[in-house]
Structures are given as structure tokens and as C-alpha cells.
Amino acid sequence: MKLNHNEKLTIGNRFKKVGENINTQIWEVINWQKFDLDLKGWIAIKKIKTGRNINIQNLAETLHISHPAVVQLFNQLSKSGYVRSNKSVNDKRNTFIRLTEVGEKIYTEIEPLMAEAENSLEHLLSETGYDIADVITKLENALSQKKCFNRVVSSVKSKQLNEVKIVPYNKKYKEDFKRLNIAWLQKYFSVEPADEKMLLSPEKEIIKNGGEIFFALLENKIVGTCAVLKVDEITFELAKMAVDEKAQGKQIGKKLCLTSIGFAISNNAEKIVLDTNNKLEAAVNLYRSLGFLLVPHQYDNKYKRELLRMELNLKSD
């Protein structure tokens, strides 16, 4: 039987209820024989009895509960006179948990009853037709690797990427090129003469020299742009990339980068370079994810802002 969409999203609650139901019924078994103990307390006592040099961390791992919760449980068991703590003989910094005489007595009395409870629970689980322990282990491993989160993020990003439309330069977009870049420069740096020269005359400075300017459209609105400058016959430069602040986080920068890389490859480029800055952490991470690497570069005095050179090798080995 398949889960519907509501059941999928609330499956954690169902697992929790199943766990609570099991705990309640085992507690009823214990209470039936008038033992002052709950299931967590019993598991802790059994671990201390059958294990060696048991400490708070061991109990946390066994019970799958937090360190503070184990400390609280230890305090309860200690108050009942079942356990005590001892300093290690070899290392006084280590504290181990031992059963008291009362704890040893309660273990001896309750162990046969709990063996019956374990057998009953094992039979109940086998009736499902599944190896529940294996299912839970696999689910725990998948969740620990954030597979659910990662799949959601990957799917959303893929859809966002497909929603972005990229178009080449058109005179009607000239003011958008200027507007987006000036807003970006004013936010992070300042508009310098070299910036103005390129933003005021994009056709002359970029297009006529063998480069291109791309624009990102989202819902038919220009929300991002970048330029690809021809440096020489084998080198292109990714420059003047800017995304509207309200549209950031929607894969626009990535789509612009991929389009620019594709343009460079179609023009037989062997590498594409770009200049960035350490303060632009999100941009640097994007470039790294696309294969760009930091490389040493000697800058002239064209810009006052500090720059870092990154490079993507386009040669096929």
C-alpha cells in the first residue's frame, strides 16, 4: 500500500506513535509485576549489567537519546538506588556507571520478564513480513546523509534553472545592463571609470570585439546579466555579472555562467577567466562548483578594488 502525500509528510509522527505505543505496552508489562522502572531505565540497567566500563556517552548511543536526557535518566536511577558512578582507577577523569546491590537484584528479578517481552515483540515485528531493523537502519543512514533535504534542494534548483530564460544582447536591454551592474557595484564596491566605460558603451567595448552580453529573464522581466569578453583567440573573460537582489537564489547566476561557458566553447576558447573578490562568497562558491580554480595573476591599476583571478580550463584532454 502506497502512502498518500499527507501520509508521507507525517510518517515521522507515525513512527513516533508506534514507538510510544511499544514503550507504553512494555511499561505495562513492567508495571504489571510492580517494578518501579520504565523501558529506558530497563535498557540502561541491562546495558550497565552486560557491558563494560559503561558511561553516559555509551548509554546515549544505546538509547538513541541526547546526553542531557541520559544524565536525567541516570539521576532518576540513582535516586531509586539502582546505579552509582565510579571514577576510573586508571584515569580519574573518566566516570563509569555501576549497578548497586539493589540494581543487581532488580536486574535478576526483571530479566526473565523482559526476555518474554523481547520475544513477544520480535514475533510481532516478524508478522509484518519485513526486517524492521534493516528498514530503520537504512532510513536512519539515508536521513543522516540528508538525502531527503538534498533531493528537495536539487529538484527545486533544477526547476528554477529551467525557468530562467537567457537571451543575447539587444539594444533594448542596454539600460538593463547598466542598471543591474551599477546596483551591484554600489552595493559591494563603487562604480569606477573602467566600469563606466564598459557600461556606457557595451556594443563598442564588448560586442564588436568578439564578445557577447547575456540577459536572464524570469517571468519576462530582465533580472540578471553578464558579459563574455574576448581576451585573445583562446581566452574569454566572464565579467559584469549582476543579478537583481530580489531574484537572487533562483539559479540565475548559474544559468548565466553556464551560458557564458557554452559561448566560449563554441568560439573555440581553451579557457575562460574571471575576476572576483573574497567578500563575494556566494559567487566564489558558484564558480568553484562549475570548475573554476584560483590562479595567480598580476593586475594592472585599472580597478582600485581588490581582485582574485579564477580560471576554467576548457581544453579537452
C-alpha positions in Angstrom: 0.0 0.0 0.0 1.4 3.4 -1.0 1.4 6.4 1.2 -0.6 9.4 0.0 1.0 12.9 0.1 -0.2 13.7 3.6 0.9 10.3 5.0 4.4 10.8 3.5 4.9 14.1 5.3 3.5 12.8 8.6 5.4 9.5 8.6 7.7 10.7 11.3 4.7 11.3 13.6 3.5 7.7 12.8 6.9 6.3 13.7 6.8 8.3 16.9 3.4 7.0 17.8 4.5 3.4 17.1 7.5 3.9 19.4 5.3 5.4 22.1 2.9 2.5 21.8 5.7 -0.1 22.1 7.1 1.8 25.1 3.7 2.0 26.8 3.0 -1.7 26.4 6.4 -2.7 27.7 5.9 -0.4 30.6 2.5 -2.0 31.3 4.3 -5.4 31.4 6.9 -4.0 33.9 4.2 -2.3 35.9 2.1 -5.5 35.9 4.8 -7.0 38.1 5.0 -3.9 40.3 8.6 -2.9 39.2 9.4 0.8 39.7 11.1 1.1 36.2 10.3 2.2 32.7 11.6 0.9 29.4 14.5 3.3 29.1 15.5 2.5 32.7 15.5 -1.2 32.0 17.6 -0.8 28.8 20.1 1.3 30.7 20.3 -1.2 33.6 20.8 -4.1 31.1 23.5 -2.2 29.3 25.3 -1.4 32.5 25.0 -5.1 33.7 26.1 -6.7 30.4 28.6 -4.1 29.2 32.0 -3.0 30.4 33.1 0.4 31.6 29.7 2.0 30.6 29.5 5.8 30.8 26.9 8.5 29.9 28.0 8.5 26.2 27.5 4.7 25.9 24.0 5.0 27.2 23.2 7.9 24.9 24.3 5.8 21.9 22.4 2.7 23.1 19.1 4.5 23.9 19.4 7.0 20.9 18.7 9.9 23.2 20.6 13.1 24.0 23.4 13.4 26.5 21.3 15.7 28.9 18.4 13.1 28.7 20.8 10.3 29.8 22.1 12.5 32.7 18.5 13.0 33.7 17.8 9.2 33.5 21.0 8.4 35.5 19.8 10.8 38.2 16.4 9.0 38.3 18.0 5.6 38.5 20.5 6.8 41.1 17.7 8.3 43.2 15.9 4.9 43.1 19.1 3.3 44.4 19.8 1.3 41.2 23.0 2.8 40.0 26.1 4.7 41.1 29.1 6.3 39.5 32.7 5.4 39.9 35.9 7.1 38.9 38.2 5.0 36.7 41.1 3.5 38.6 43.5 4.3 35.7 42.2 7.7 34.8 40.3 9.8 37.3 38.8 12.0 34.5 36.7 9.0 33.4 33.5 8.2 35.2 31.8 4.8 34.8 28.3 3.7 35.9 27.8 0.6 38.0 24.8 -1.2 39.4 24.2 -1.1 43.1 23.1 -4.2 45.1 19.6 -3.0 44.6 20.2 -2.6 40.9 21.7 -6.1 40.7 18.6 -7.5 42.5 16.1 -5.7 40.2 18.0 -6.9 37.1 17.8 -10.5 38.3 14.1 -10.2 39.1 13.0 -8.4 35.9 15.3 -10.1 33.3 13.1 -13.2 32.7 10.1 -11.0 32.3 11.8 -8.7 29.8 13.1 -11.7 27.9 9.5 -12.7 27.4 8.7 -9.1 26.3 11.5 -9.2 23.8 10.4 -12.5 22.3 6.8 -11.2 22.1 8.0 -8.0 20.3 10.2 -10.0 17.9 7.3 -12.2 17.0 5.1 -9.1 16.5 7.7 -7.5 14.2 8.2 -10.7 12.2 4.4 -10.7 11.5 4.9 -7.6 9.3 6.9 -9.6 6.8 9.8 -7.1 6.9 13.2 -6.9 8.6 12.2 -3.8 10.6 15.7 -3.3 12.0 17.1 -3.3 8.5 14.5 -0.8 7.3 15.1 1.5 10.2 18.8 1.3 9.8 18.7 2.2 6.1 16.3 5.0 6.8 18.5 6.4 9.6 21.5 6.2 7.3 19.7 8.0 4.5 18.5 10.7 6.8 21.9 11.2 8.4 23.2 11.9 4.9 20.4 14.5 4.4 19.2 12.6 1.3 15.7 14.0 1.7 16.9 17.5 2.1 19.5 17.2 -0.7 16.9 15.7 -3.1 14.4 18.5 -2.4 17.1 21.2 -2.9 18.4 19.5 -6.1 14.9 19.2 -7.6 14.0 22.8 -6.7 17.2 24.2 -8.1 16.7 22.2 -11.3 13.2 23.6 -11.8 14.5 27.1 -11.1 17.3 26.7 -13.6 14.7 25.6 -16.3 12.5 28.6 -15.5 15.3 31.1 -16.3 15.5 32.2 -20.0 18.7 33.5 -21.4 18.8 35.9 -24.3 21.8 37.6 -26.1 22.4 41.3 -26.3 19.8 43.6 -27.9 19.9 47.4 -27.8 16.7 47.5 -25.9 18.5 45.8 -23.0 21.3 48.3 -22.9 19.9 50.2 -19.9 19.2 46.9 -18.0 22.9 46.0 -18.4 23.9 49.4 -16.9 21.1 49.4 -14.2 21.9 45.9 -12.9 25.7 46.4 -12.8 25.6 49.8 -11.1 23.2 48.5 -8.4 25.6 45.6 -7.8 28.8 47.8 -7.8 27.2 50.3 -5.5 26.2 47.6 -3.0 29.6 45.9 -2.8 32.2 48.3 -4.1 31.9 51.6 -6.1 31.5 52.5 -9.8 34.9 53.2 -11.2 35.9 54.8 -14.6 36.7 51.4 -16.1 33.2 50.2 -15.2 31.5 53.3 -16.7 33.4 52.9 -19.9 32.1 49.4 -20.4 28.5 50.0 -19.1 28.0 53.1 -21.3 29.3 51.6 -24.5 28.7 47.8 -24.3 28.5 47.4 -28.1 31.8 49.0 -28.7 33.7 47.6 -25.7 32.3 44.0 -25.8 30.2 43.0 -28.8 32.4 44.5 -31.6 35.4 42.9 -30.0 34.0 39.4 -30.4 32.3 39.2 -27.1 28.7 38.8 -26.0 26.3 40.1 -23.3 23.6 37.8 -22.0 20.4 38.6 -20.1 18.4 36.4 -17.8 14.6 36.7 -18.0 12.3 35.5 -15.3 8.6 35.9 -15.9 9.5 38.1 -18.9 11.5 40.5 -16.7 15.2 41.2 -17.0 16.6 40.0 -13.7 20.3 39.3 -14.4 23.1 39.9 -16.9 26.7 39.1 -17.6 29.3 39.8 -20.3 31.7 37.5 -22.1 34.8 39.4 -23.3 37.2 38.1 -25.9 40.7 38.4 -24.5 42.5 36.6 -27.3 42.0 33.7 -29.7 41.9 31.1 -26.9 40.8 33.1 -23.9 37.5 34.6 -22.9 36.6 36.5 -19.7 33.4 36.3 -17.8 32.6 39.8 -16.5 30.0 42.2 -15.3 27.7 39.6 -13.9 24.9 41.1 -11.8 21.6 39.7 -10.6 18.7 41.7 -9.3 18.7 41.4 -5.5 15.0 40.3 -5.4 15.8 37.5 -7.8 18.9 36.1 -6.1 18.9 32.5 -5.0 16.9 31.3 -8.1 19.8 29.8 -10.1 20.1 32.9 -12.3 23.8 33.4 -11.8 24.4 29.7 -12.5 22.4 29.8 -15.8 24.3 32.9 -16.9 27.6 31.3 -16.1 26.7 28.1 -18.0 25.6 30.1 -21.0 28.8 32.1 -21.0 30.9 28.9 -20.8 29.0 27.5 -23.7 29.6 30.7 -25.7 33.3 30.5 -25.0 33.5 26.8 -26.0 31.5 27.5 -29.3 34.2 30.1 -30.1 37.0 27.6 -29.7 38.2 29.0 -26.4 40.7 27.0 -24.4 40.0 28.8 -21.1 37.6 31.3 -19.6 38.8 33.6 -16.8 37.0 35.9 -14.3 37.9 38.3 -11.6 36.1 38.2 -8.2 36.6 39.2 -4.6 36.7 37.3 -1.3 33.8 39.2 0.1 31.6 37.7 -2.7 31.4 34.3 -1.0 28.3 33.0 -2.8 29.7 33.9 -6.2 33.1 32.3 -5.4 31.3 29.1 -4.3 29.3 29.1 -7.6 32.4 29.5 -9.7 34.1 26.7 -7.8 31.1 24.4 -8.3 31.5 25.0 -12.0 35.1 24.1 -12.0 36.9 27.4 -11.8 40.1 27.5 -9.8 42.0 30.3 -8.2 45.2 31.2 -10.2 48.0 33.7 -9.7 47.6 36.9 -11.7 49.4 40.2 -11.9 46.9 43.0 -12.1 47.3 46.5 -13.5 45.8 49.6 -11.9 42.5 49.5 -13.9 40.5 48.9 -10.8 41.0 50.1 -7.2 39.1 47.2 -5.7 40.9 44.0 -4.8 40.6 41.2 -7.3 41.1 37.5 -7.4 41.6 35.6 -10.7 39.8 32.4 -11.3 40.2 30.2 -14.4 38.3 27.3 -16.1 40.2 25.1 -18.4 38.1 24.3 -21.5 40.6 22.1 -23.3 39.6 18.5 -23.9 42.3 16.1 -22.7 
